[in-house]
Amino acid sequence: MEGQSEPVGIAQTCEDHPCHEGSCGETAVAKIDMREFCLDHFLSVSLQDIRAHYAGLKSQPYDAIAMSSFREVTSIWAREAERLIEEGRVDQAMKARLLEAVAWISQAAKSLRRSPRVPMTIGVWLRREDSRRTWEEDTWTRTVSRHGAGFVCRHPVDLGGRLVITRKDKAMRAEARVVYSRLNAEGGREIGVELIDRENFWE
């Protein structure tokens, strides 16, 4: 209609373009990092690339540039998936798959470190405050970062569970969320936490 402009977006750039994946031949419906995909390859090839990128980030030392790149690509992917759903271009089964993928991407992005960890030993008290199971222990950090830390912990913890950390040297308190729990080579438990209510707790 006169006086109205068409929405500018990825869908326009993909219109009548072929999928970039091999000799697919299907019409592209989404664009990720200069590559255009049909619906099937958007959910398979491009998502597999993201999963591989995520696995690489988890296994390597912190890299701010790589982290930023991952978050940018996953943000674009999620927006494209949501656009396809909003435009009614997928059936219910495909909609469910897209929503599942978006949920995984959101969780993956949250699980990645936001700052580098460095070896540092700081004495702390860890405390779980829960009506069903409360405990406190005297321990120390193995690594710290601006947004979290890694500890030796004698008590079992739940992923996503909350702990209160108190620094012995300065009596500073912070609340944290458990992001990993595993046994080390000596059989001790190591946990990683993300600070919830404070940044740069370790100064």
C-alpha positions in Angstrom: 0.0 0.0 0.0 1.1 3.6 -0.7 2.8 5.2 2.3 3.8 1.8 3.8 7.2 0.3 3.5 7.9 -3.4 3.4 9.8 -4.7 6.4 13.5 -5.0 5.8 14.9 -8.3 7.0 16.7 -11.5 6.2 13.6 -12.9 4.5 13.8 -10.3 1.7 17.5 -11.1 1.0 16.8 -14.8 0.8 13.8 -14.4 -1.5 14.2 -16.7 -4.6 17.8 -17.5 -3.6 18.9 -21.1 -3.6 20.1 -22.9 -0.5 23.9 -22.7 -0.3 24.3 -26.2 0.9 25.7 -28.4 -1.8 23.3 -29.1 -4.7 20.2 -28.7 -2.5 18.2 -26.6 -5.0 15.6 -25.7 -2.4 14.7 -22.0 -1.9 16.6 -20.4 1.0 14.5 -19.1 3.9 17.1 -18.0 6.4 20.6 -16.4 6.3 23.4 -17.0 8.8 26.8 -15.4 8.5 26.4 -14.8 4.7 25.2 -18.3 4.1 21.6 -18.9 3.0 19.8 -22.1 4.0 16.5 -23.9 3.2 14.5 -24.9 6.2 15.9 -28.4 6.5 19.5 -27.3 6.2 18.9 -24.3 8.6 17.9 -26.9 11.2 20.6 -29.4 10.4 23.8 -27.9 8.9 23.8 -24.4 10.4 22.7 -25.8 13.9 25.4 -28.5 13.7 28.0 -25.7 13.0 26.8 -23.9 16.1 27.0 -27.0 18.2 30.5 -27.7 17.0 31.5 -24.1 17.7 30.1 -24.4 21.2 32.0 -27.7 21.9 35.2 -26.0 20.8 34.6 -23.1 23.1 34.0 -25.3 26.1 37.2 -27.3 25.5 39.5 -24.4 24.9 40.8 -21.5 27.2 38.7 -18.4 27.3 38.8 -16.4 24.1 36.9 -13.1 24.2 36.7 -12.7 20.4 35.5 -16.3 19.8 32.9 -15.9 22.6 31.6 -12.7 21.0 31.4 -14.3 17.6 29.5 -17.3 19.0 27.0 -15.1 20.8 26.5 -13.0 17.7 25.8 -16.0 15.5 23.5 -17.7 17.9 21.6 -14.4 18.4 21.0 -14.2 14.6 20.1 -17.9 14.5 17.5 -17.5 17.2 16.0 -14.4 15.6 15.7 -16.2 12.3 14.0 -19.2 13.9 11.5 -16.9 15.7 10.8 -15.0 12.4 10.0 -18.3 10.6 7.6 -19.2 13.4 6.0 -15.8 13.5 5.5 -15.7 9.7 3.8 -19.1 9.8 6.3 -20.7 7.4 6.6 -23.9 9.4 4.2 -26.7 10.5 3.7 -27.7 14.1 6.4 -30.4 14.1 9.0 -28.0 12.6 7.9 -25.3 15.0 8.6 -27.6 17.9 12.0 -28.4 16.6 12.8 -24.7 16.1 11.7 -23.9 19.6 13.8 -26.7 21.1 16.8 -25.5 19.2 16.3 -21.9 20.4 16.0 -23.1 24.0 19.3 -25.1 23.6 21.0 -22.1 22.2 19.9 -19.9 25.0 21.2 -22.4 27.6 24.4 -22.9 25.7 25.1 -19.1 25.7 24.4 -18.9 29.4 26.8 -21.7 30.2 29.8 -20.1 28.6 32.3 -18.1 30.6 32.0 -14.4 30.4 35.5 -13.7 31.5 38.8 -15.6 31.7 39.7 -17.7 34.8 43.0 -17.5 36.5 44.6 -19.7 39.1 44.2 -18.1 42.5 43.8 -19.5 46.1 41.4 -17.5 48.3 40.0 -19.0 51.5 36.2 -19.0 51.6 33.2 -20.4 53.4 30.6 -22.1 51.2 27.1 -22.3 52.5 24.0 -23.9 51.1 20.9 -22.4 52.6 17.9 -24.6 52.0 15.0 -25.7 54.2 15.7 -29.4 53.3 19.5 -29.5 53.4 21.7 -26.8 54.8 25.5 -27.1 55.1 28.6 -25.0 55.4 32.2 -25.8 54.7 35.6 -24.2 54.8 37.4 -24.4 51.5 39.3 -22.3 48.9 39.2 -21.2 45.3 41.3 -22.9 42.6 40.4 -20.5 39.9 38.6 -17.1 39.9 37.1 -14.8 37.2 35.2 -11.6 37.2 32.0 -13.5 37.1 32.6 -16.7 38.9 35.1 -19.2 40.5 36.1 -22.9 40.8 36.2 -24.6 44.2 37.1 -27.8 45.9 33.8 -28.9 47.6 33.1 -31.9 49.8 29.4 -31.7 49.6 27.2 -32.8 46.7 25.6 -29.9 44.8 22.9 -29.6 42.2 23.4 -27.9 38.9 21.6 -24.6 39.0 21.6 -24.8 42.8 22.5 -21.6 44.8 25.3 -21.1 47.3 26.4 -18.3 49.5 30.2 -17.5 49.4 31.9 -15.6 52.1 35.5 -14.4 51.7 37.6 -15.1 54.8 40.0 -12.2 54.2 37.4 -9.5 53.8 34.1 -11.0 55.1 32.4 -10.2 51.8 29.4 -12.2 50.8 28.0 -13.1 47.4 25.3 -15.4 46.1 26.3 -17.8 43.3 24.7 -20.4 41.0 26.4 -23.8 40.4 27.3 -24.3 36.7 29.3 -27.5 36.9 30.1 -30.3 39.4 32.6 -33.0 38.7 35.2 -35.4 40.3 38.9 -34.6 39.7 41.7 -37.1 39.2 42.2 -37.4 42.9 38.5 -38.3 43.5 37.7 -34.9 45.0 34.7 -32.8 43.9 35.3 -29.6 42.0 32.5 -27.2 41.3 32.2 -24.0 39.2 29.9 -21.2 40.1 28.6 -18.0 38.5 28.1 -15.0 40.7 24.5 -13.7 40.7 24.5 -10.5 42.7 28.0 -9.1 42.4 30.7 -8.5 39.8 34.4 -8.5 40.5 33.9 -10.1 43.9 37.5 -11.3 43.8 38.9 -7.8 42.9 
